[in-house]
Amino acid sequence: MIAGPATALLTGAALGLSAGLSPGPLLALVIVQTLTYSVREGVKVAAAPLVTDLPIVLAALALTAGLAVCGAAGGSALRAGTRLASTPSTIVPNNQASGPANPYTTGMGAWKIASPTP
């Protein structure tokens, strides 16, 4: 559990730094812009996510603040939705008692239908 704001800030900075330094299209674009034009242009490209992600972060904060106002009912609904989404095998009925196991109706079989591998 996160102990305080300083720990949360350090955790966020560490996760953000590791995600930001991982190779990907944005890092490639930053390198190309820096080498083609200047360090100033590379910094502009690197800072673009700070501007574009700000509305998403603010919307997420507003949504989670709204859930906190809901109290126990909102939290229970959120936990129930998360539990339901994380255990798809509870959605599919288990027909093992009615005969041989059918992979399309038992356990994770419904998810195997959409899988590209057998």
C-alpha positions as CSV (number, residue, x, y, z in Angstrom):
1,M,0.0,0.0,0.0
2,I,1.3,3.5,-0.8
3,A,2.3,5.2,2.4
4,G,2.1,8.9,1.4
5,P,2.2,11.5,-1.3
6,A,6.0,11.4,-1.6
7,T,5.9,7.6,-2.2
8,A,3.1,7.9,-4.7
9,L,5.1,10.6,-6.5
10,L,8.3,8.6,-6.6
11,T,6.4,5.5,-7.8
12,G,4.7,7.4,-10.5
13,A,8.0,9.0,-11.6
14,A,9.7,5.6,-11.7
15,L,6.9,4.0,-13.7
16,G,6.7,7.0,-16.0
17,L,10.4,7.1,-16.6
18,S,10.6,3.4,-17.4
19,A,7.6,3.6,-19.8
20,G,9.0,6.8,-21.4
21,L,12.5,5.3,-22.0
22,S,11.2,2.0,-23.4
23,P,11.8,1.7,-27.2
24,G,8.9,2.6,-29.3
25,P,7.6,5.0,-32.0
26,L,7.7,8.1,-29.8
27,L,11.3,7.5,-28.8
28,A,12.2,6.9,-32.4
29,L,10.5,10.2,-33.4
30,V,12.3,12.1,-30.6
31,I,15.6,10.7,-31.8
32,V,14.9,11.5,-35.5
33,Q,13.7,15.1,-34.7
34,T,16.7,15.7,-32.5
35,L,19.3,14.4,-35.0
36,T,17.5,16.1,-38.0
37,Y,16.9,19.5,-36.5
38,S,18.1,20.2,-33.0
39,V,17.8,19.3,-29.3
40,R,15.0,21.9,-28.9
41,E,12.8,20.1,-31.5
42,G,13.5,16.8,-29.9
43,V,12.3,18.3,-26.5
44,K,9.2,19.6,-28.2
45,V,8.3,16.2,-29.5
46,A,9.2,14.5,-26.1
47,A,6.9,17.0,-24.3
48,A,3.9,16.4,-26.6
49,P,2.4,13.7,-24.4
50,L,2.4,16.1,-21.4
51,V,0.0,18.3,-23.4
52,T,-2.1,15.5,-25.0
53,D,-2.5,13.3,-22.0
54,L,-3.5,16.2,-19.6
55,P,-7.2,16.1,-20.6
56,I,-7.3,12.3,-20.2
57,V,-5.7,12.5,-16.7
58,L,-8.2,15.2,-15.7
59,A,-11.1,13.2,-16.9
60,A,-9.9,10.1,-15.0
61,L,-9.5,12.1,-11.8
62,A,-13.0,13.6,-12.2
63,L,-14.4,10.2,-12.8
64,T,-12.7,8.6,-9.8
65,A,-13.6,11.6,-7.6
66,G,-17.2,11.0,-8.7
67,L,-17.0,7.4,-7.7
68,A,-15.6,8.3,-4.3
69,V,-18.7,10.5,-3.7
70,C,-20.9,7.4,-4.5
71,G,-19.6,5.8,-1.3
72,A,-20.0,2.1,-0.6
73,A,-22.5,1.5,-3.4
74,G,-20.3,3.0,-6.1
75,G,-17.3,1.1,-4.8
76,S,-19.2,-2.1,-4.6
77,A,-20.4,-1.7,-8.2
78,L,-16.9,-1.0,-9.3
79,R,-15.5,-4.1,-7.5
80,A,-18.3,-6.3,-8.9
81,G,-17.6,-5.1,-12.4
82,T,-13.9,-5.6,-12.1
83,R,-14.5,-9.1,-10.6
84,L,-16.9,-10.0,-13.4
85,A,-14.5,-8.8,-16.1
86,S,-11.5,-10.6,-14.6
87,T,-13.3,-14.0,-14.3
88,P,-14.9,-14.8,-17.7
89,S,-15.3,-18.5,-16.8
90,T,-18.1,-17.6,-14.3
91,I,-20.2,-16.2,-17.2
92,V,-20.1,-19.4,-19.2
93,P,-22.3,-22.2,-17.8
94,N,-20.6,-25.4,-16.8
95,N,-22.3,-28.3,-18.5
96,Q,-20.1,-31.1,-17.3
97,A,-22.9,-32.8,-15.3
98,S,-25.0,-33.2,-18.5
99,G,-22.5,-35.2,-20.4
100,P,-19.0,-35.1,-21.9
101,A,-17.1,-31.8,-21.5
102,N,-17.8,-29.5,-24.4
103,P,-14.9,-27.0,-24.8
104,Y,-17.2,-24.4,-26.2
105,T,-19.5,-24.3,-23.2
106,T,-17.3,-25.1,-20.2
107,G,-14.7,-23.0,-18.4
108,M,-12.7,-20.8,-20.7
109,G,-14.0,-22.6,-23.8
110,A,-16.0,-19.6,-25.0
111,W,-12.8,-17.6,-25.1
112,K,-11.1,-20.4,-27.1
113,I,-13.6,-19.8,-30.0
114,A,-12.1,-16.4,-30.6
115,S,-8.5,-17.6,-30.2
116,P,-6.5,-17.8,-33.4
117,T,-4.7,-20.9,-32.1
118,P,-6.3,-24.2,-31.5
